[in-house]
Amino acid sequence: MQLSVIILSYNVRYFLEQCVASVQEALSGIESEIIVVDNNSSDDSCTMMKIRFPNIKLIENATNLGFPKGNNIGVAHAKGDYICILNPDTVVAEDTFSKILTFAEKQKNIGIIGCKLIDGTGNFLPESKRSIPTPWVAFTKIMGLYHFFPKSTLFNQYYFQKLSENETGKVAILVGAFMVMKRELYQEIGGFDENCFMYSDDIDLSYMALKKGKENYYFHETTVILYKGESTLKDGLYMKRFQEAMNFFYKKHFKSFVIFSIFMKIGILFFAFTKYFQGKSKLISKPEQYFLVSNNDKLKEKLEHLLNAPVQFWKTKKAFSENTEIILDQDYLGFSKCIDFMESNKNKQLTFKILPKNTTFIIGSNSNRSRGEVIEMDLL
């Protein structure tokens, strides 16, 4: 078997359904398997899996075992030569795995491969490629200095700006939302370190691959959606866990983290200060107009009834105002074209929802700092 895709899930039932559907299409023609590990979700994720995807291996943990252990359990059941660690709040393109596996087979000393990730608004996620978080690099990240000095090699190292988002090349650190590597290497490293509950597990795994003499790569020729807000909300708890994660990383690999602790205390004070003056996040208002990318008249009528608003078919170069929502019919476009559409129309005050094939909901996320939105509908 060539590839095993491991999806660790916790309380993201609708995102999981969309993810698994996209993975199934992307694995067409590849000898492969999908393994879903559920970390004791309280929603109906497991019920959905058993009804919608009865032939996919489902592992139901009795408690939330965290990211490292949950993925290690999944990999222990894997049979593929390669494994892919994949977040449930992702959407892969139809060509994602075929392109990455072809790339991997051409490399002589392959470690971990990541790809281009975008959020639910079509914008590139810079954590797709990162540098080793030395104390100074981590400090510049937590203080947000890379925003103020985007071209500075001193302040903008965390997101590895030496390599552009549209360029494939060697990087140090990749994000745990999407990682492809040989199963043998994963086992040799020992998998994710279960002493770390979250946030430094992917950094640690990437660094361990480097210590084994392997070369990690960022691969830009395929794009995956990561609805980042579903799994990581930027609040005080995030800051606390980020500090704990970095302390864990330095203790394990560098044995000294005093400088980092000082940097982090300054960063947390700065973070709290800016949060206080930012106040509450601005509420996202209801879209002023809706466009549907489809040729399905009946679907258009049902959406108008559901949304209680006019819905227009999308036309090229059609004028639109701010606060416009685009609904992408995946049955009409396919996942790859949905992703392309979002990338092509980013930063235009648009929001996007996808209607996955054979489902009864539309789904998306308007910000990588907030939860996604699911609108249930009866289309079947």
PyMOL commands that set and color helices and strands:
alter all, ss='L'
color gray80, all
select helices_A, chain A and resi 13-26+45-52+66-76+96-106+126-128+135-142+145-148+183-189+201-211+228-230+236-253+258-278+297-307+330-333+335-344
alter helices_A, ss='H'
color red, helices_A
select strands_A, chain A and resi 3-9+32-38+57-60+82-86+90-91+110-118+169-171+178-182+215-226+289-293+311-313+324-329+350-355+361-364+373-376
alter strands_A, ss='S'
color yellow, strands_A
deselect
rebuild
show_as cartoon
